[in-house]
């Protein structure tokens, strides 16, 4: 029985060691790729987006000057999201994304907590994910790491 446990623990340890480097990459890559389409909506009108309608919404909720903020937010979401996904200037990009999401969180406070009711839960969660990425950086499997060795 102890030989079986040793084999099982050894196999589990090897598996854990093999997949461990990819866990953070999965989080970073997913977070960046989930944010980028929101920027594409604001910048290019892709995925059902409408930049002019977004400017009107920003004006309506008091984010001024909306005509400047929409492309700025769109650029941070799109280019920052892609940069985080691939680990390029990761700390800076993730921090910029976190700031955008912090503003979104503040704007959503009056709607309550739960995202199903349009509340702040979703924006708050993603803000904290990007704060964590900013704190950790690109990690071993990032272009930041690749270029810093050159």
C-alpha positions as CSV (number, residue, x, y, z in Angstrom):
1,X,0.0,0.0,0.0
2,X,2.8,2.4,0.8
3,X,4.5,1.7,-2.5
4,X,1.2,2.6,-4.3
5,X,1.0,5.9,-2.3
6,X,4.6,6.7,-3.1
7,X,4.0,6.1,-6.8
8,X,0.8,8.1,-6.8
9,X,2.3,11.0,-4.9
10,X,5.4,10.9,-7.2
11,X,3.2,10.9,-10.3
12,X,1.1,13.7,-9.0
13,X,4.1,15.7,-8.1
14,X,5.5,15.3,-11.6
15,X,2.2,16.2,-13.2
16,X,1.9,19.3,-10.9
17,X,5.5,20.3,-11.8
18,X,4.8,19.9,-15.5
19,X,1.6,22.0,-15.6
20,X,2.4,24.6,-13.0
21,X,4.1,27.1,-15.3
22,X,1.0,27.2,-17.5
23,X,-1.5,28.1,-14.8
24,X,-0.5,31.7,-14.5
25,X,-0.2,31.9,-18.3
26,X,-3.8,30.7,-18.6
27,X,-5.0,33.4,-16.3
28,X,-3.0,36.2,-17.9
29,X,-3.8,35.1,-21.5
30,X,-7.5,34.7,-20.8
31,X,-7.9,38.0,-18.9
32,X,-6.2,39.9,-21.7
33,X,-8.2,38.2,-24.5
34,X,-11.5,38.7,-22.7
35,X,-10.9,42.4,-22.3
36,X,-9.6,43.1,-25.8
37,X,-13.0,42.7,-27.6
38,X,-14.5,45.4,-25.4
39,X,-11.9,47.8,-26.7
40,X,-12.5,46.6,-30.3
41,X,-16.2,47.6,-29.8
42,X,-15.2,51.1,-28.7
43,X,-12.4,51.6,-31.3
44,X,-13.7,49.8,-34.4
45,X,-17.3,49.0,-33.8
46,X,-16.5,45.3,-34.0
47,X,-18.6,42.7,-32.1
48,X,-21.7,44.8,-32.2
49,X,-20.0,47.9,-30.9
50,X,-21.0,51.5,-31.8
51,X,-18.3,54.1,-30.9
52,X,-20.8,57.0,-31.3
53,X,-23.3,55.3,-29.0
54,X,-20.6,54.6,-26.5
55,X,-19.7,58.3,-26.5
56,X,-23.4,59.1,-25.8
57,X,-23.4,56.6,-22.9
58,X,-20.2,58.1,-21.5
59,X,-21.8,61.6,-21.7
60,X,-25.0,60.3,-20.1
61,X,-23.2,58.9,-17.1
62,X,-20.9,61.9,-16.7
63,X,-17.7,60.7,-18.1
64,X,-16.3,63.8,-19.8
65,X,-14.8,64.5,-22.3
66,X,-16.5,61.4,-23.7
67,X,-15.2,62.0,-27.3
68,X,-11.6,61.7,-25.9
69,X,-12.3,59.1,-23.2
70,X,-14.0,56.5,-25.4
71,X,-11.0,56.0,-27.8
72,X,-8.6,56.2,-24.8
73,X,-10.6,53.5,-22.9
74,X,-10.9,51.5,-26.1
75,X,-7.2,51.6,-26.7
76,X,-6.4,50.6,-23.2
77,X,-8.9,47.7,-23.4
78,X,-7.8,46.5,-26.8
79,X,-4.1,47.1,-26.9
80,X,-3.6,46.7,-23.2
81,X,-5.6,43.5,-23.2
82,X,-3.5,42.1,-26.0
83,X,-0.3,43.2,-24.3
84,X,-1.4,41.4,-21.1
85,X,-2.3,38.3,-23.0
86,X,1.1,38.0,-24.6
87,X,3.0,39.4,-21.7
88,X,4.3,42.7,-23.3
89,X,4.9,45.6,-20.9
90,X,2.7,43.4,-18.7
91,X,2.8,45.4,-15.4
92,X,2.1,48.8,-17.1
93,X,-0.6,47.3,-19.4
94,X,-2.3,45.4,-16.6
95,X,-2.3,48.5,-14.3
96,X,-3.8,50.6,-17.1
97,X,-6.5,47.9,-17.6
98,X,-7.1,47.8,-13.8
99,X,-7.6,51.6,-13.7
100,X,-10.2,51.4,-16.5
101,X,-12.0,48.6,-14.6
102,X,-11.8,50.6,-11.4
103,X,-13.7,53.5,-13.0
104,X,-16.2,51.0,-14.4
105,X,-16.6,49.6,-10.9
106,X,-17.2,53.0,-9.5
107,X,-19.7,53.9,-12.2
108,X,-21.6,50.7,-11.4
109,X,-22.0,51.2,-7.7
110,X,-25.5,52.6,-7.9
111,X,-26.7,49.5,-9.7
112,X,-25.7,47.2,-6.8
113,X,-23.4,44.3,-6.4
114,X,-24.6,41.5,-8.6
115,X,-23.6,41.5,-12.3
116,X,-26.9,39.9,-13.3
117,X,-28.6,43.2,-12.3
118,X,-25.9,45.3,-14.0
119,X,-24.0,45.7,-10.8
120,X,-20.3,46.1,-10.1
121,X,-19.4,42.4,-9.4
122,X,-18.0,41.6,-12.9
123,X,-16.0,44.8,-13.2
124,X,-14.6,44.5,-9.7
125,X,-13.6,40.9,-10.2
126,X,-11.7,41.7,-13.5
127,X,-10.1,44.8,-11.9
128,X,-8.7,42.6,-9.1
129,X,-7.4,40.1,-11.7
130,X,-5.6,42.8,-13.5
131,X,-4.2,44.3,-10.3
132,X,-2.9,40.8,-9.5
133,X,-1.3,40.5,-12.9
134,X,0.2,44.0,-12.5
135,X,1.7,42.9,-9.2
136,X,3.2,39.7,-10.6
137,X,4.2,40.8,-14.0
138,X,4.4,38.7,-17.2
139,X,5.9,35.7,-15.6
140,X,8.2,33.1,-17.0
141,X,6.1,32.5,-20.1
142,X,5.8,36.0,-21.4
143,X,7.4,38.1,-24.1
144,X,8.6,40.5,-21.3
145,X,10.7,37.6,-19.9
146,X,11.8,36.5,-23.4
147,X,13.1,40.0,-24.3
148,X,14.7,40.7,-20.9
149,X,17.0,37.7,-21.5
150,X,18.2,39.0,-24.9
